[in-house]
C-alpha cells in the first residue's frame, strides 16, 4: 500500500488509503472541488476533482469517510491552489478507482498544522503554506465592510497569551460546513477555536489575517491542544479596524465593453508553466504516464492539444492593468500555432518563456481588449482578443474643391497674383459681333460674365471690335 510520503510530483502512485477531512471550492474556480486527505502516517495532501470529473468525484468522496484510491496522477500545484506544504496534489477522475473502506482507527480523524503568532509573523505576507491557528475565544463581533458585505471578527488568545485578530470573510461564514455561527453565540466561559488555513495580507501597512477558501472553523475539537488551552483568560482585546473602501476602476473600463488602444507589454506572468497539455475530448489538463498521456476522465490519450496559461501586465501613458491573453493573440506573438511550435521545438521548456515571446516586451502594440464582468460588479477582468504591431497607413490626398474664379476686366495696370498651388492657365480669345441675330445663351457658368460683355457691347459702338483674354 502506498503512503503520501512515497508520492512524487508528476508521478503515478499506487493504491492509497486515506480519510477525507475537509472539502472546499474556490469562489472563482468553481469548476474545482478540493479535498484534504490524511493517511495512516498522519501525512496530509490535497485531492482535486475538476471540470469533467467534478460531479462524479463529489458523488463518491465524502467528508470523514475512508477510501482506497488508485489510478491517479500527481500534478504540480500552482500558487492559487496551494494550501499545504506539498508541491503537488492528487488528481482523480472518472478513470480512477475509488473504493470506500470501513472506518478505521489507524487513520486519524483530525489533522492540523498549528503555528504560534510569532511564527505567523515570521512567515510574512506570502507564506509557503497557509497554517492553522488555535486559541481561546476572547471576542467575537459581527462587522460590515464599507461596501455592505458582512464578515465576522474573531480574537483568539494562544497559549503564550498573545492575541490574534482574524477576519472571517463571506466565503467562510456563509458556508455552514465551514462555519456554524450558533456554536459561537454566545460564547461559554472558555471556548477553544481552531481556524484552519489562515491567509495573510497587508492592510494600511499592517500584516493581518483572514479566512481563505480552504478555511474551516472548529469549536473545542477533541485534541490535546484543546485541553491545554482551557485556562482562565480575562480582559477584553481591541478589535481590528474594519475593512473600508472598495476597489476603484477606470471609468472607461466600466462603460465600454471592447475597445482598441496602443499599449506595451510590461511583463508576462504564468504559474509554473506557460502552456498546459489538455485532453482533446474534454479539454481537462492531462499528464504524462510513461511515454503516453493520461486523462483522468478518458484514460490514455495518444496526442494532446495545448493551451496557453499566460497573463500580461500592459501599460500606456495613463495607467497599467493586468489582462488575460487570448489564443489568437498568443499565436500572433508566437508566429505559429502552439502545436506546431512545440512540434518544431521538442526540447522547449514549459517553465521558461521562449525569446520569440519575451522579445515583445516593452514594444508598443495595437491591442483589442474586451472587458469581462464576473459574479460581482467590482470583479472586472480584461482579455486581449487581438494584438498586432502598429502600422502607419499612407495618407490619401483628397482634392480640395476649388473656389469659383471671379472674372473681372483686366486693366493695363493689373497684375496677376501668384497662386498658392500650381494651377494650369489656359488663355482663350473671345470676339463679339453685334450683327449676329442669335443672342448668346447664358448658362450658369457664364452668368458671371454677362454684365462684362454687356459693357463691352457699348464700348464696341464707340471704339470698334475689342479682343479680350480671360483666365479660366
Secondary structure, 3 states (H helix, E strand, C coil): CECHHHCCCCCECCCEEEEEEEEEECCCCCCEEEEEEECCCCCEEEEEEEHHHHHHHHHHCCCCCEEEEECCECCECCCCCCCCCCCECEECCCCCEEEEECCCCCCCCCCCCECCHHHHHHHCCCCCCCCEEEEEEEEEEEEECCCCCEEEEEEEECCCCCEEEEEECHHHHCCCCCCCHHHCCCCCCCCEEEECCCEEEEECCEEEEECCCCCCEEECCCCHHHHHHCCCCCCCCCCCCCCCCCCCCCHHHHHCCEEEEEEEEEEEECCCCCEEEECCCCCCECEEECCEEEECCCEEECCCEEEECCEEEEECCCCEEEEEECHHHHHHHHCCCHHHHHHHCCCCCCCCCCHHHHCCECCEEEEEEEEEECCCCCCEEEEEEEEEECCCCCCCCCCCCCCCCCCCCCCCCCCCCCCCCCCCCCEEEECCCCCCCCCCCCCHHHCCCHHHHHHHHHHHHHHCCCCEEEEC
